[in-house]
Amino acid sequence: MMNKAVVNFIRDDLSPFYPEQELNSILFLMFEEVLGYSKTDIIIKADTKLKKKEKFRFEQILGRLKRMEPIQYVLGSTQFYGIKILTDVRTLIPRPETEELVSWILEEFNADGLRVLDIGTGSGCIAVAIKKCYPNCQVIGIDISEHALAVAQKNADIHKISINFIQGNILNATEIHKIKELDIIVSNPPYIELKEKNMMAKNILDFEPEEALFVENNSALIFYEAIGEFAFKNLRSGGKVFFETSALYNNAVVDLLKKMGFISVESRKDINGKPRMVRAVFK
Ligand SMILES: C[S@@+](CC[C@H](N)C(=O)[O-])C[C@H]1O[C@@H](n2cnc3c(N)ncnc32)[C@H](O)[C@@H]1O
């Protein structure tokens, strides 16, 4: 089978499952993964014949995609803030709005060598992106899931950087009370209430880890309250806390942080115009 026939085959096979635009990006990612091709290679090598092994790999990927498994899990990695991040079902897939949060943090970084804590680090995407940009800062990542931490550690290893990953429960601050004197605290915590489940895409519910997404009903703010209190005790003067939030509760997080006594509490919208981030300063 030649490459141009593979392109048509993939299109026909996946078109009942994915919209046209998504299909194109899936196609590019598959060719990059199996053959190491760029977008241009797909055109200029259209008449190159596929080896048996390569055909088998394409078929394997197609099978998983038809079961609606996210491409990031099927391929085992994704790009986050311009770097490769390994992904598997033990961790949330890093999202574009989280890249925007990293961008905001780095905009406000005024020195290398800062002490940074990423709470609910998951794949470690935020921690790794910050450490890659500022190699001299001391980055700590905590997560309740030892499985997520194993993936986060692999991500630090492939980028040859050192991050201190610690297993801990932020809702039980005594476990992590030794992490003090911080300049930056960042968190993209679980914030979806269980009652919102029926509005969510099936492939998220079927594949992504529940503990990364959900909180009990009526407790959408539970992590923001706990992290806010922790930040109030453990940030240095002038230190900052950055949150990703749902658009639904962004205002509530702003109010909460103001009530707690943080200053310069600011909300920011994502590229789609939705309020999805908050930053606050500890005086
Ligand atoms: C929304 S995910 C964010 C993952 C990653 N930081 C990202 O932005 O892609 C939330 C993370 O919080 C972790 N988590 C859930 N409950 C926690 C708790 N009580 N203490 C610490 N981490 C927790 C989950 O395991 C998950 O990795």
The ligand as an SDF file (V2000), in Angstrom:
LIG
                    3D

 27 29  0  0  0  0  0  0  0  0999 V2000
   -6.9500   18.6630   36.7600 C   0  0  0  0  0  0  0  0  0  0  0  0
   -5.6280   17.5510   37.1120 S   0  0  0  0  0  0  0  0  0  0  0  0
   -4.2380   18.5850   36.6990 C   0  0  0  0  0  0  0  0  0  0  0  0
   -3.0380   17.8350   36.2090 C   0  0  0  0  0  0  0  0  0  0  0  0
   -1.9320   18.7230   35.6300 C   0  0  0  0  0  0  0  0  0  0  0  0
   -1.4540   19.6640   36.6090 N   0  0  0  0  0  0  0  0  0  0  0  0
   -2.4140   19.4560   34.4030 C   0  0  0  0  0  0  0  0  0  0  0  0
   -2.6240   20.6890   34.5020 O   0  0  0  0  0  0  0  0  0  0  0  0
   -2.5920   18.8280   33.3470 O   0  0  0  0  0  0  0  0  0  0  0  0
   -5.6630   17.5400   38.8860 C   0  0  0  0  0  0  0  0  0  0  0  0
   -4.6050   16.7020   39.5720 C   0  0  0  0  0  0  0  0  0  0  0  0
   -4.8190   16.8130   40.9860 O   0  0  0  0  0  0  0  0  0  0  0  0
   -4.5610   15.5650   41.6000 C   0  0  0  0  0  0  0  0  0  0  0  0
   -5.2960   15.5030   42.8780 N   0  0  0  0  0  0  0  0  0  0  0  0
   -6.5960   15.1640   43.0880 C   0  0  0  0  0  0  0  0  0  0  0  0
   -6.8930   15.2530   44.3980 N   0  0  0  0  0  0  0  0  0  0  0  0
   -5.7660   15.6650   45.0240 C   0  0  0  0  0  0  0  0  0  0  0  0
   -5.4420   15.9300   46.3970 C   0  0  0  0  0  0  0  0  0  0  0  0
   -6.3740   15.8040   47.3630 N   0  0  0  0  0  0  0  0  0  0  0  0
   -4.1920   16.3230   46.7040 N   0  0  0  0  0  0  0  0  0  0  0  0
   -3.2530   16.4440   45.7310 C   0  0  0  0  0  0  0  0  0  0  0  0
   -3.4990   16.2040   44.4230 N   0  0  0  0  0  0  0  0  0  0  0  0
   -4.7390   15.8270   44.0610 C   0  0  0  0  0  0  0  0  0  0  0  0
   -5.0290   14.5330   40.5650 C   0  0  0  0  0  0  0  0  0  0  0  0
   -4.4330   13.2820   40.7810 O   0  0  0  0  0  0  0  0  0  0  0  0
   -4.6230   15.2090   39.2560 C   0  0  0  0  0  0  0  0  0  0  0  0
   -3.3500   14.7900   38.8590 O   0  0  0  0  0  0  0  0  0  0  0  0
  1  2  1  0
  2  3  1  0
  2 10  1  0
  3  4  1  0
  4  5  1  0
  5  6  1  0
  5  7  1  0
  7  8  2  0
  7  9  1  0
 10 11  1  0
 11 12  1  0
 11 26  1  0
 12 13  1  0
 13 14  1  0
 13 24  1  0
 14 15  1  0
 14 23  1  0
 15 16  2  0
 16 17  1  0
 17 18  1  0
 17 23  2  0
 18 19  1  0
 18 20  2  0
 20 21  1  0
 21 22  2  0
 22 23  1  0
 24 25  1  0
 24 26  1  0
 26 27  1  0
M  CHG  2   2   1   9  -1
M  END
$$$$
